[in-house]
Amino acid sequence: MKIGVITDCMKMQDLDSALKEAKKLGVSGVQIYATYGEFCPSALTKEKKEHYKKLLSDLNLEVSALCGDMGGFGFEKAEDNPQRIQKTKEIIDLAIEFGSKVITTHIGVIPEDKSNPRYKVMLDALTECGLYAKEKGATLAIETGPEKAVVLNSFIEDTKGGVGVNLDPANFTMVTGQDAVEAVNILAGKIVHTHLKDGRRLDENQDPTEVYHAFAIGGVDAINACAGFEELPIGEGDVDWVNYLKALKKIGYDGYLTIEREAGDKPFDDIKSAVDFINGLL
């Protein structure tokens, strides 16, 4: 397995600076947001693409994945989905151009009850995006979050390919109470990318749907303000890292462990410590 970092989490002044600092951290790859900013498909001229390709090559950094997370309610609302599907396809094309086969995204809250009308809305959107990704040799990886692993697994099996999992153990630990090691075993064969962050659940009665719908409206600030859990530096929360990494190895996962830090006053310092912590366990 290889260690990566999400460039936006480093809080640098621009992408060039983030890539150069990532190299200094000793990571192998970077995940880049492609829904806004410098790396959004609509903002990338031919010259800018060549610039980033050269810089990544010079720094010997891979693109572990592109982040195609458009925020809001994901693919829950049928009226929003045509535009979101089109933008997702553009990001898939961009990932392939930069040598990555993974695009990660939150898709909203998957209903446990498949008769819920929202289930079909989400399934139709993910099926279309997944088939497009499959045709390109890529995977659209749903980030774990509001639903238990069995619900996510069943949803993916209802698509027609090209859809996988971006496993974030802290989202399970903090929000749903799902055991992350158990989740690895349930989702084995579908995991194509992982995020690494840590945290602790503070309220066992919190409603994951309410948490993620608050995120849809208020973004990361709303998540960080949630009283039901707290994100912590890697190694300081309740994720069982030793057994989690053992579980990934057992199922044959050999992809990226990409560090994410969405809270705290010194995210870069926390990321640097996380690199050392994870290296010590591999």
N, C-alpha and C positions, 0 to 999 in steps of 0.2 A: 504494500500500500504506500501511496505517496501523500505528502502533506501539501496542501494549498492554502490560499487565503483569499477572502473576498476583498477586492481592492477598495470598495467604498467604505468598508469598516475601518480602514486605516486612517481615514480622515485627513488625507493629504490634499494639497492645493489643486492638483490635477492628476490625470491618469498617468502621465509620464513619471511624475514623482512617486506615485504609488507603486508602479512597476519596478522602479529602481530600488525602492525600499524593500519590496518583496524579495528581490534578489539578495539583498543584504541579510534578510532573515533566514536564508538558506532553504526556502521552500522550492518545490519543483514546479508548481503551477499557480495560476490565478483564476478566480472566477470574476467576471466583469458584468456589471449591470448593463443591459442593452435595451432597456425600456425608456431611458431618458439620458440626458447628458451627452458627453463626448463620444460614447460608443453606441448611441442609438442609430439604427440603420438610416434614418432620415438625416442624421447629422454627419454621417461618414462619407466624405468625398473619396474619390479614387486615390488622391494624394494622401489623405489621412489614413486610409486603409494600408497603403504601402508603408507609411511611417510606422504604424503600430506593428505591422508584420516584421519589419526590420528590427524594431526595438525589442520585441519579444524574442526574436531569433538571437540578437546580440546578447541578451540577458540569459539565454538558454532557459526560457520559461514557457511552459505549455499553458494553453487555455483549458483549465479543467472542465469548465462549463460556462455558458452564458446564463445570466439570470433574466428570465423573461417574465418576471413577476410584475403585473401591471397594477397591483394593489386593488383597492375597492373590494367588491364582492366576487372577484375572480370571474368564474364562468356561470354564476348563479342566475343571472338575469338575461333572458333570451334577447331582449332588445339591445343589450350591449354587446352580444357575442359576435355578430358579423365583423365589427371593427377589431375586436380583440383576437379573433381567429386569424384575420388577415395580418395583424401585427405579429402574432406568434409565428406565422409562416415566414415572415421576413426575418425574424430573429433566428429561426431554424436555418435559413439560408446563410445568414451571417456566421453562425456557429460552424457550419461546414466549411465556409471559406477560410476560417481561422483554425481549422484542424481539430475542432471539437465535435463530439457526437452527442453532447448532452446539453439540454436546455432545461433549467429548473423553473418551477413556478408554484405558487399557491393557487389553488383552483376554487377556493370557497369551502363551504361546509357540506360534505357529502351526507345526505340523509341516510339514516339506518334503514328506514322504510323505503323500499324501492318503488312503492306506489305513490310516494310524494312527488308531485309534478316537477319539483326542482331537480330530482334525480335524473329524469329524462333530459331536461335542459342541459345539465352538466355533462351527461353521457354523450349526447349528440355533439357537443362542442369538442370534448376530448377525443371522441372517435375521429372526427374530421382532422383535428390537429395531429393525432397519433398516426393516422394513415399517411399524412403528408410527411411527418418525420420518418416513418418507416421507409417510405419511398426514397428518402434522401440518405438512408443509412444512419439515422439519428434516433434519439429517444427523448421524448418530452417527459421529464421526471417530476412527478407530483411531490411537493415537499410535505412531509408528515406534519400534522398539526392538530386539527380539531377532532379528528375521528380516531377510533381505535384501529389497530393494524388489520383486524379481520374485515372491517368495513372497507378500508382502502383496498385491500387485496381483492375483495369481491368486485369492487367497482372496476379495477383495472382489468380483471378477467372478463368483464362485460364489454370492454372496448375491443377493437379489432387489430391491436398491435401498435407498436411505436410509442407505447406509454409505459413508464416505469416509475421508480421511486427515488427521490432524494431524501434519504433518511436523516432526520435531525433528532437525536436521542433526547435532547433537552426539551424539545416541544412536547414529546411524550411525557417526560418526567414532570415538567412544570404544569402542563395544562390538563391532559387526560388521565394522568396517573398510570398510563400503560408502561409496563416493564419493557425497557428498551432492548434487553437481551431476548425476551420473548418475541418482540416485534421483528427482530432480525430473522428469527427462525420462521415466523409466519410469512414474511415478505421475501424470503430467500428466492433468488432467481430473478427478482424484479428490481433489486437495488443496483443502480448504476452510478450513484454519486452520494456523498454524505456531507452534511454540515456538522461541524463540531462546535458546540457551545455547551454551557453548563447552567444549572439552576436548581431551584428548590420550589416545590409546591407548598403553599402556605394555607390554602383553603381546599380541603378535599371535596367540598360541596359546590365549588364553582362550576358554572355551566360552560363547557368549552365553546358551544355555539355563541353564547353571549360574548365571550372573550374575543373570538375571531370576527364577530360582526362589529365589535367596538374597534378592532384593528382596521376593518374595512372602512370605517368612517373617520377614525382619528389617526391611523398610521402607527408608526413605531412609538410615537409619544404616548398614544393610548395604551399600547402594550406595556410600556415601561411604567405607566401609572397604575396598572392593575394591581390591586391589593391581594389577589389570589396566588401570586407567585413572584419570584424574583430571579432575574438572570444574574449569574455570578461568573467570575473568571473560571476558566477550565481548571478542574481539580479542586474547586472550592464548593461545588454543589453536590447534588445527590446522584448524578449519573455514575453508574458503576463502570468506570473506564476499563479496568482490567478485563472484566468478563464481557463487556461490550465488544472490545477489540478482538477478544478470543472468539466470540460468536461470528464476527465478520470473517475472520480467518477460516473458521470451520466451514462456512458455506462457500468458501472460495472467492470472496470478494477481494479484488486487488486494485481497486480504483482509488479515487482521491478521498482524503480526509481533509475537507476544506474548512478552515477556521472562520467562524463568524462571531463578531462581538457587536451587539446592538445597544449596549448600555454601558454605564460606567464613565468616569471622568477621564480616564487615561486608556482608551481602547487600544492604542498602538502598543503600549507597555503590556497590556493584558494579552495581546496577540503574540508578542515576543515570548512571554512566559509560557503561553500555550504551546508554541512550537517546541520549546525545550521539554515541556511536560510530556507531550505525545511522543517525541523522539525517545524519551526515556522508557516508554512502554513498548515500543515497536521492536 
